[in-house]
Amino acid sequence: MGRAPESWGVASPLEDVSGEVAIVGVGESEHTRASGRPTVEIAAAAVEAALADAGLEPEEVDGLLFSGGLPEQFDAAAFHARFR
């Protein structure tokens, strides 16, 4: 049985970024621990696919959204280490 929507997390107030933010690419990678790849490598593959989908180069990205509450995130530091 699935969890009720109200148990999905906590809403946080955000600054109004209307007209300033755009999601322009979507990417996905294989989601398997059996591959032996670390979580950051799996996320990097999804980011590469999103860049290709958007037709962007890494230096054209000026922001990332990620869940900071989970270990081994592909955060801004990981993005810069991988693509810059």
Chimera marker file (.cmm) of the C-alpha trace (Angstrom):
<marker_set name="trace">
<marker id="1" x="0.000" y="0.000" z="0.000" r="1" g="1" b="0" radius="0.5"/>
<marker id="2" x="1.433" y="3.448" z="-0.928" r="1" g="1" b="0" radius="0.5"/>
<marker id="3" x="2.118" y="6.305" z="1.406" r="1" g="1" b="0" radius="0.5"/>
<marker id="4" x="-0.361" y="9.137" z="1.712" r="1" g="1" b="0" radius="0.5"/>
<marker id="5" x="0.668" y="12.349" z="-0.118" r="1" g="1" b="0" radius="0.5"/>
<marker id="6" x="0.831" y="14.272" z="3.165" r="1" g="1" b="0" radius="0.5"/>
<marker id="7" x="3.785" y="12.086" z="4.246" r="1" g="1" b="0" radius="0.5"/>
<marker id="8" x="5.985" y="13.045" z="1.275" r="1" g="1" b="0" radius="0.5"/>
<marker id="9" x="8.026" y="15.685" z="3.050" r="1" g="1" b="0" radius="0.5"/>
<marker id="10" x="7.916" y="19.225" z="4.221" r="1" g="1" b="0" radius="0.5"/>
<marker id="11" x="7.098" y="22.281" z="2.129" r="1" g="1" b="0" radius="0.5"/>
<marker id="12" x="9.605" y="25.101" z="2.391" r="1" g="1" b="0" radius="0.5"/>
<marker id="13" x="8.819" y="28.683" z="1.411" r="1" g="1" b="0" radius="0.5"/>
<marker id="14" x="10.841" y="29.821" z="-1.593" r="1" g="1" b="0" radius="0.5"/>
<marker id="15" x="11.664" y="33.171" z="-3.101" r="1" g="1" b="0" radius="0.5"/>
<marker id="16" x="9.470" y="34.107" z="-6.086" r="1" g="1" b="0" radius="0.5"/>
<marker id="17" x="11.565" y="33.391" z="-9.186" r="1" g="1" b="0" radius="0.5"/>
<marker id="18" x="8.825" y="33.912" z="-11.789" r="1" g="1" b="0" radius="0.5"/>
<marker id="19" x="10.387" y="34.674" z="-15.157" r="1" g="1" b="0" radius="0.5"/>
<marker id="20" x="13.892" y="33.981" z="-13.837" r="1" g="1" b="0" radius="0.5"/>
<marker id="21" x="14.049" y="30.184" z="-13.828" r="1" g="1" b="0" radius="0.5"/>
<marker id="22" x="13.652" y="27.616" z="-16.573" r="1" g="1" b="0" radius="0.5"/>
<marker id="23" x="13.942" y="23.842" z="-16.639" r="1" g="1" b="0" radius="0.5"/>
<marker id="24" x="15.087" y="23.158" z="-20.162" r="1" g="1" b="0" radius="0.5"/>
<marker id="25" x="16.280" y="19.560" z="-20.186" r="1" g="1" b="0" radius="0.5"/>
<marker id="26" x="15.373" y="16.219" z="-18.669" r="1" g="1" b="0" radius="0.5"/>
<marker id="27" x="17.692" y="13.268" z="-18.249" r="1" g="1" b="0" radius="0.5"/>
<marker id="28" x="17.572" y="9.817" z="-16.759" r="1" g="1" b="0" radius="0.5"/>
<marker id="29" x="20.151" y="7.114" z="-16.137" r="1" g="1" b="0" radius="0.5"/>
<marker id="30" x="20.031" y="3.466" z="-15.208" r="1" g="1" b="0" radius="0.5"/>
<marker id="31" x="18.970" y="3.224" z="-11.578" r="1" g="1" b="0" radius="0.5"/>
<marker id="32" x="20.827" y="0.174" z="-10.370" r="1" g="1" b="0" radius="0.5"/>
<marker id="33" x="23.206" y="-0.452" z="-7.511" r="1" g="1" b="0" radius="0.5"/>
<marker id="34" x="24.205" y="-3.734" z="-9.130" r="1" g="1" b="0" radius="0.5"/>
<marker id="35" x="26.256" y="-1.776" z="-11.669" r="1" g="1" b="0" radius="0.5"/>
<marker id="36" x="28.810" y="-0.973" z="-8.974" r="1" g="1" b="0" radius="0.5"/>
<marker id="37" x="28.735" y="2.715" z="-9.924" r="1" g="1" b="0" radius="0.5"/>
<marker id="38" x="28.563" y="5.225" z="-7.078" r="1" g="1" b="0" radius="0.5"/>
<marker id="39" x="25.394" y="7.287" z="-6.706" r="1" g="1" b="0" radius="0.5"/>
<marker id="40" x="27.189" y="10.411" z="-7.932" r="1" g="1" b="0" radius="0.5"/>
<marker id="41" x="28.174" y="8.641" z="-11.185" r="1" g="1" b="0" radius="0.5"/>
<marker id="42" x="24.594" y="7.520" z="-11.781" r="1" g="1" b="0" radius="0.5"/>
<marker id="43" x="23.387" y="11.095" z="-11.204" r="1" g="1" b="0" radius="0.5"/>
<marker id="44" x="26.111" y="12.466" z="-13.497" r="1" g="1" b="0" radius="0.5"/>
<marker id="45" x="24.819" y="10.275" z="-16.329" r="1" g="1" b="0" radius="0.5"/>
<marker id="46" x="21.334" y="11.754" z="-15.836" r="1" g="1" b="0" radius="0.5"/>
<marker id="47" x="22.782" y="15.283" z="-15.846" r="1" g="1" b="0" radius="0.5"/>
<marker id="48" x="24.664" y="14.545" z="-19.081" r="1" g="1" b="0" radius="0.5"/>
<marker id="49" x="21.406" y="13.326" z="-20.643" r="1" g="1" b="0" radius="0.5"/>
<marker id="50" x="19.584" y="16.469" z="-19.437" r="1" g="1" b="0" radius="0.5"/>
<marker id="51" x="22.290" y="18.704" z="-20.940" r="1" g="1" b="0" radius="0.5"/>
<marker id="52" x="22.002" y="16.875" z="-24.260" r="1" g="1" b="0" radius="0.5"/>
<marker id="53" x="18.194" y="17.107" z="-24.145" r="1" g="1" b="0" radius="0.5"/>
<marker id="54" x="18.417" y="20.864" z="-23.533" r="1" g="1" b="0" radius="0.5"/>
<marker id="55" x="21.146" y="21.404" z="-26.126" r="1" g="1" b="0" radius="0.5"/>
<marker id="56" x="23.302" y="23.080" z="-23.479" r="1" g="1" b="0" radius="0.5"/>
<marker id="57" x="26.980" y="22.980" z="-22.609" r="1" g="1" b="0" radius="0.5"/>
<marker id="58" x="27.876" y="22.670" z="-18.906" r="1" g="1" b="0" radius="0.5"/>
<marker id="59" x="29.214" y="26.241" z="-18.807" r="1" g="1" b="0" radius="0.5"/>
<marker id="60" x="25.741" y="27.502" z="-19.795" r="1" g="1" b="0" radius="0.5"/>
<marker id="61" x="24.188" y="26.105" z="-16.600" r="1" g="1" b="0" radius="0.5"/>
<marker id="62" x="23.836" y="28.710" z="-13.880" r="1" g="1" b="0" radius="0.5"/>
<marker id="63" x="21.956" y="26.734" z="-11.234" r="1" g="1" b="0" radius="0.5"/>
<marker id="64" x="21.086" y="23.271" z="-9.962" r="1" g="1" b="0" radius="0.5"/>
<marker id="65" x="18.232" y="21.913" z="-7.894" r="1" g="1" b="0" radius="0.5"/>
<marker id="66" x="18.906" y="18.849" z="-5.786" r="1" g="1" b="0" radius="0.5"/>
<marker id="67" x="17.730" y="17.286" z="-2.553" r="1" g="1" b="0" radius="0.5"/>
<marker id="68" x="20.312" y="18.233" z="0.041" r="1" g="1" b="0" radius="0.5"/>
<marker id="69" x="18.917" y="15.850" z="2.638" r="1" g="1" b="0" radius="0.5"/>
<marker id="70" x="20.233" y="12.714" z="0.990" r="1" g="1" b="0" radius="0.5"/>
<marker id="71" x="23.805" y="11.396" z="1.106" r="1" g="1" b="0" radius="0.5"/>
<marker id="72" x="26.004" y="11.330" z="-1.999" r="1" g="1" b="0" radius="0.5"/>
<marker id="73" x="24.141" y="14.026" z="-3.913" r="1" g="1" b="0" radius="0.5"/>
<marker id="74" x="25.182" y="15.399" z="-7.278" r="1" g="1" b="0" radius="0.5"/>
<marker id="75" x="25.410" y="18.918" z="-5.918" r="1" g="1" b="0" radius="0.5"/>
<marker id="76" x="27.071" y="22.046" z="-7.336" r="1" g="1" b="0" radius="0.5"/>
<marker id="77" x="30.524" y="20.858" z="-6.224" r="1" g="1" b="0" radius="0.5"/>
<marker id="78" x="30.057" y="17.521" z="-8.003" r="1" g="1" b="0" radius="0.5"/>
<marker id="79" x="28.771" y="19.305" z="-11.125" r="1" g="1" b="0" radius="0.5"/>
<marker id="80" x="31.834" y="21.576" z="-11.240" r="1" g="1" b="0" radius="0.5"/>
<marker id="81" x="34.214" y="18.692" z="-10.583" r="1" g="1" b="0" radius="0.5"/>
<marker id="82" x="32.660" y="16.671" z="-13.402" r="1" g="1" b="0" radius="0.5"/>
<marker id="83" x="32.077" y="19.324" z="-16.060" r="1" g="1" b="0" radius="0.5"/>
<marker id="84" x="34.440" y="22.258" z="-15.507" r="1" g="1" b="0" radius="0.5"/>
<link id1="1" id2="2" r="1" g="1" b="0" radius="0.2"/>
<link id1="2" id2="3" r="1" g="1" b="0" radius="0.2"/>
<link id1="3" id2="4" r="1" g="1" b="0" radius="0.2"/>
<link id1="4" id2="5" r="1" g="1" b="0" radius="0.2"/>
<link id1="5" id2="6" r="1" g="1" b="0" radius="0.2"/>
<link id1="6" id2="7" r="1" g="1" b="0" radius="0.2"/>
<link id1="7" id2="8" r="1" g="1" b="0" radius="0.2"/>
<link id1="8" id2="9" r="1" g="1" b="0" radius="0.2"/>
<link id1="9" id2="10" r="1" g="1" b="0" radius="0.2"/>
<link id1="10" id2="11" r="1" g="1" b="0" radius="0.2"/>
<link id1="11" id2="12" r="1" g="1" b="0" radius="0.2"/>
<link id1="12" id2="13" r="1" g="1" b="0" radius="0.2"/>
<link id1="13" id2="14" r="1" g="1" b="0" radius="0.2"/>
<link id1="14" id2="15" r="1" g="1" b="0" radius="0.2"/>
<link id1="15" id2="16" r="1" g="1" b="0" radius="0.2"/>
<link id1="16" id2="17" r="1" g="1" b="0" radius="0.2"/>
<link id1="17" id2="18" r="1" g="1" b="0" radius="0.2"/>
<link id1="18" id2="19" r="1" g="1" b="0" radius="0.2"/>
<link id1="19" id2="20" r="1" g="1" b="0" radius="0.2"/>
<link id1="20" id2="21" r="1" g="1" b="0" radius="0.2"/>
<link id1="21" id2="22" r="1" g="1" b="0" radius="0.2"/>
<link id1="22" id2="23" r="1" g="1" b="0" radius="0.2"/>
<link id1="23" id2="24" r="1" g="1" b="0" radius="0.2"/>
<link id1="24" id2="25" r="1" g="1" b="0" radius="0.2"/>
<link id1="25" id2="26" r="1" g="1" b="0" radius="0.2"/>
<link id1="26" id2="27" r="1" g="1" b="0" radius="0.2"/>
<link id1="27" id2="28" r="1" g="1" b="0" radius="0.2"/>
<link id1="28" id2="29" r="1" g="1" b="0" radius="0.2"/>
<link id1="29" id2="30" r="1" g="1" b="0" radius="0.2"/>
<link id1="30" id2="31" r="1" g="1" b="0" radius="0.2"/>
<link id1="31" id2="32" r="1" g="1" b="0" radius="0.2"/>
<link id1="32" id2="33" r="1" g="1" b="0" radius="0.2"/>
<link id1="33" id2="34" r="1" g="1" b="0" radius="0.2"/>
<link id1="34" id2="35" r="1" g="1" b="0" radius="0.2"/>
<link id1="35" id2="36" r="1" g="1" b="0" radius="0.2"/>
<link id1="36" id2="37" r="1" g="1" b="0" radius="0.2"/>
<link id1="37" id2="38" r="1" g="1" b="0" radius="0.2"/>
<link id1="38" id2="39" r="1" g="1" b="0" radius="0.2"/>
<link id1="39" id2="40" r="1" g="1" b="0" radius="0.2"/>
<link id1="40" id2="41" r="1" g="1" b="0" radius="0.2"/>
<link id1="41" id2="42" r="1" g="1" b="0" radius="0.2"/>
<link id1="42" id2="43" r="1" g="1" b="0" radius="0.2"/>
<link id1="43" id2="44" r="1" g="1" b="0" radius="0.2"/>
<link id1="44" id2="45" r="1" g="1" b="0" radius="0.2"/>
<link id1="45" id2="46" r="1" g="1" b="0" radius="0.2"/>
<link id1="46" id2="47" r="1" g="1" b="0" radius="0.2"/>
<link id1="47" id2="48" r="1" g="1" b="0" radius="0.2"/>
<link id1="48" id2="49" r="1" g="1" b="0" radius="0.2"/>
<link id1="49" id2="50" r="1" g="1" b="0" radius="0.2"/>
<link id1="50" id2="51" r="1" g="1" b="0" radius="0.2"/>
<link id1="51" id2="52" r="1" g="1" b="0" radius="0.2"/>
<link id1="52" id2="53" r="1" g="1" b="0" radius="0.2"/>
<link id1="53" id2="54" r="1" g="1" b="0" radius="0.2"/>
<link id1="54" id2="55" r="1" g="1" b="0" radius="0.2"/>
<link id1="55" id2="56" r="1" g="1" b="0" radius="0.2"/>
<link id1="56" id2="57" r="1" g="1" b="0" radius="0.2"/>
<link id1="57" id2="58" r="1" g="1" b="0" radius="0.2"/>
<link id1="58" id2="59" r="1" g="1" b="0" radius="0.2"/>
<link id1="59" id2="60" r="1" g="1" b="0" radius="0.2"/>
<link id1="60" id2="61" r="1" g="1" b="0" radius="0.2"/>
<link id1="61" id2="62" r="1" g="1" b="0" radius="0.2"/>
<link id1="62" id2="63" r="1" g="1" b="0" radius="0.2"/>
<link id1="63" id2="64" r="1" g="1" b="0" radius="0.2"/>
<link id1="64" id2="65" r="1" g="1" b="0" radius="0.2"/>
<link id1="65" id2="66" r="1" g="1" b="0" radius="0.2"/>
<link id1="66" id2="67" r="1" g="1" b="0" radius="0.2"/>
<link id1="67" id2="68" r="1" g="1" b="0" radius="0.2"/>
<link id1="68" id2="69" r="1" g="1" b="0" radius="0.2"/>
<link id1="69" id2="70" r="1" g="1" b="0" radius="0.2"/>
<link id1="70" id2="71" r="1" g="1" b="0" radius="0.2"/>
<link id1="71" id2="72" r="1" g="1" b="0" radius="0.2"/>
<link id1="72" id2="73" r="1" g="1" b="0" radius="0.2"/>
<link id1="73" id2="74" r="1" g="1" b="0" radius="0.2"/>
<link id1="74" id2="75" r="1" g="1" b="0" radius="0.2"/>
<link id1="75" id2="76" r="1" g="1" b="0" radius="0.2"/>
<link id1="76" id2="77" r="1" g="1" b="0" radius="0.2"/>
<link id1="77" id2="78" r="1" g="1" b="0" radius="0.2"/>
<link id1="78" id2="79" r="1" g="1" b="0" radius="0.2"/>
<link id1="79" id2="80" r="1" g="1" b="0" radius="0.2"/>
<link id1="80" id2="81" r="1" g="1" b="0" radius="0.2"/>
<link id1="81" id2="82" r="1" g="1" b="0" radius="0.2"/>
<link id1="82" id2="83" r="1" g="1" b="0" radius="0.2"/>
<link id1="83" id2="84" r="1" g="1" b="0" radius="0.2"/>
</marker_set>
